[in-house]
Amino acid sequence: MLAYALATGIIFGLYFALVGVGMNLVFGVMRIVNLAHGDFIMLGALGAFWLFRGLGLPPSAVVAISFAVFFLLGLPLYYLLVPRLFRAAEPEMLSLILFFGLSQVIEAAVAMLFGNAERSIPSRLLGGGPVPLLGQTVPFAWAYAAGISLLMLAGVYLYLYQSRIGRQTRAIMAQREEALAIGVDIHRICAIAFGVGAGLAAVAGVFAPFMLGSFTPSIGIPLDLTSFAVIVIGSLGNPLGTLLGGMIFGVSLMLMRTYLSSFADLLPNLVLIGVLLVRPTGLLGRAVRHA
């Protein structure tokens, strides 16, 4: 039972890291909390439902299309909403209100257009049989989702540390005023980061029906809470710290589901509270600059 809990905890930890990394990237670059992040994941799940079941596309194509579409949608959404936040006296607080409102609009629109019914995608659409891990076997859909999550997290690393845009992104994360002074196009880099965050959320949404069992239009807020817990455990504002946060969250959740299922949803939140009490900046974090 312990081996199975650890094996599934690692798999779900990688997936939860993917769930949270887009929100953490946006916060790290712009210092705003995107409370519509969970709804982007929900929309990604809805799109995957249509692409898998309606068009019968293979998983790799669904992932690529989802990321590309939401990246391209994220660019104009950034220019529509975020620059106005930068001009506000309290952009962090205003971002909570603005993106919470956007979240409610998205949820209501999806419910009106497509209904509130739960939707799921059969695991057989991903193909494959059980996968061995740590002496146990896990469903292929879970292993596939974890593998794609790891690839996307590696892509975030390459984006931030192996590209010119990534270096400019990290300059903004470290000190916005100095980046502006040396000629960095703040809005262009932030728009790209926002688009990448939306694309990552969409890819997490592709696998939400397989990892969570099903989804509804109202799943956005629970996913926001999960994302926030993961990124605070790792470190708020450090996208790569999300991997550590996801692993801790996933393993602790699966251990509780195995040994104390009645309290399964409690322990990860206790881990979050414990991290905040001992190290408020997260396990890999450092002090967050103020605007």
N, C-alpha and C positions, 0 to 999 in steps of 0.2 A: 504493500500500500504506500509506503514511503517513496519507493522508487517511482511508482506511477504518479504520485503527487508532484515529485520533483520534475519528472519528464513533462507532464502537462503544464506545470508551473513555468518552466522554461519557454514552452511554446506560447502560452498565453502572455507571458512576460514580453516576448518579442512583439506580439500583436498589440498589447497595450502600449508599448513604446511607440509603435507606429500611430496609434490612436492619439497620443499626446504630443508627438514631435512637431506637428504643424502649428498647434497652439503655442508651443514654447518658442518656435522660430519667430512667429509674429510678435510675441511679447519681447523676445530678446532684441529684435531689430527696432521695433516701434514703441515699446513700453505701453502697449494697449492689450487689453484682455478681450479676445474675440469669443464672446458668448454664443455666437452663431456657429462656432466650430463643430459642435455636435450635430447641428442641422445640416452642415455640409457633408458630414459622414452619412447622415440619414439619406440625403439626396444621392450620394454615391451609391448607397445600397439600393435605392429605388432605380437608379440608372442601370446598375448591374442586373437587377431583376428583369428589366426589359431586354438588356443585351443578351443575357444568358437564355432566358426562357422565350423571348420573342424572336430574336434573330439567331439564336444558337451559336453565338460567337465563342471561340476558345478563350480560356482564362487569360492568356497573355495579351490578347487583343482587347479584352475588357479592361484590363489594368491600364494598358497604354492609352486607350480612348478616354477612360475616366480621368486619368491624370491630365492629359492634354486639354480636354474640354474645361475642366475646373481651373486649370492654370490660366487659360485664356479668359474665362469668366472673372477670375480674381483680379486681373489687371484693371479693367474699367471699374469694378466695384471698389477697388482701392482709391482710384482717383475721384470717385463719386463721394466717398465717405471719409477717408482718413485724413487728407490734407486739412480739412476743417477742424479735425480734432487737434492737430498740432498747433493751431492758432488759439486754442482755448486755454484758459488759465489752469484748469485741472483736466488734462487729456485722459489720464487713467480713469478717473471717475466718470467722465462723460462717455468714454468708450464702453464702460459697463452698461450704461443706460442705452446707448445707441445700438450696440450689438445684441443686447437682450431684446430690444424692440424688433430688430431684424430677425432674430430667432423666432419670435412669436408670429411674425408675418409669414415666414417660411413654413412653419408648422401648420398654421391655419390654412394657407394656400394649398398645401399638399393634401390636408384632410378634406378640403372642399372639392378638390379636383379628382382625387384618387380614393377617398374614403379612409376610415380609421382602422380597417381590418389589418390583422397581422399578416405579414407576407414572409415566405421562406423560399429558399432555393435548395433543391435536392443536392446532397453531397456528391451524388454520382456524376453530376455535370462537370466536376473537376477531374473525374477519372481516378484510376489508381486504387490500390488496396492498402491495408494497414501497413504502417511504417514502424520498424523497430527503433526504439530509443531508450537507452539506459536499461536494457533488458526487458522493456515493456513494448507494447504496440499501441500506437495512437492512430486515429483516423487520418487518412491521406489529406483530407481537406484542411485539417488543423496544421499538419506538417507543411503543406503547400503555402498556407497563409503565413506561417512563421518564416518560411524561406523568403517569400516576397517581402515580408516586413524587414528582414535582415538586409535584403538587397536595397530597399528604399532607404534604410538608415545609412547604409554604406554610401548611397548616392548623396545623402545630405552631407556626409563627411567630405566627399569629393567636391561637392558644390561649395562648401565653406572654406576648405583648406587647399584645394588644388585648382582653383579658377580665379581669374582676375575679379570677376563679379563677387566671388566669395570673400576675397580679401577686402574689397570695399564694404561688403556687408558686415564683416567683423570689425572694420574700422568704425562703422556707425554704431554697432553694438557696444564698442568700448567707449567712444566719445563722439557724440553726434556733432558737436560744435567744431571740433578739430577736423573731423572728416569733411565738413562743409567748407572749412577754411582752406583745405588743400585741393578743393575742386571736385569733390565727389558729388555726383548728381543724386541727392538724397531721395527725391521722389521716384526716380527711375529704379534705384536699388531697392527701395522699400516696396514698390509695386511688384517687382520680381519676387521678393521674399513673400509678399502676401499671396501672390499667385502660386508659388511653390507650396505654401502652407495649405491653400485650398486644394491643390492637387493631391497632397499627401492625405488630407482628410477624405477625399473621394476614394483613394485606393484603400484606405482603412474601411470605408463603407462597402467596397466590393466584397470584402470578406466578413463583414458584420453578420450576414445571415448564416454563414457557416460556423462562426465562432460563438455567436450569441444565440443561435437557434432560429431567430426570427427578428423582424423589426416592424415598427409602427411609426407614424409621423411624430409621435411624442417621445421618441427615444433620444432626441437631441440633448435634453437637459441631463439625464443620467450619464450620457457620454461626456458631457462637459465636466461633470463632477469627477468622473474617472480620469479624464485628461488632466484636470487640475491637480488631483491627488498624485498622479504619476510624475508630473513635472515639478511639483513642490518637493517630493521625495528626492528626485535626482538633483535638480537645482533650477530654480525659476530664472529664466533668461539664458540658460545654457542648453541649446538643443541636444547636444551629444550626451548630456547628463540624463536625458530622458530614457536612454537605454537602461541605465542603472535603476532608475525609478520604476520602469516597466517590469524589470526582472524581479525586484523586491515585491512590487505589488502583485505580480502574477503568481510567484511562488507562495507568498503568504496567503493569498486567496485560495489556492489549490490545497494547501496544507489544512486550512480551516474547513474546506468542503469535504476533505477526506476524514478528518478526525472530529470536528465539531461543526457539523453541517448547519446546525441551528444558528450558529454565530458567524456563518461564512462571510457575511457582508460587513461584519464589525471589525475584524482584525486589521485589514488594510487601512481602515480609517484610524485605528489606534496607532498603526505604524506612522501614518501621516502626522498625527498629533505629536507622537514621540519625537519625530525628526524636527518638527517645528520648535519643540521645547528645547531640544539639545542643540540643534544647529538650524536656526531660522532660515538661512540662505540655501538650505538643501545640502545633501551629502557632498556634492562636488561644487557647491556654489561659493560665491564671494559676494561681498556687499554690492548691492544694486545701486547704480548711480541714480541721482535724482534729476528730474527735468529742470 
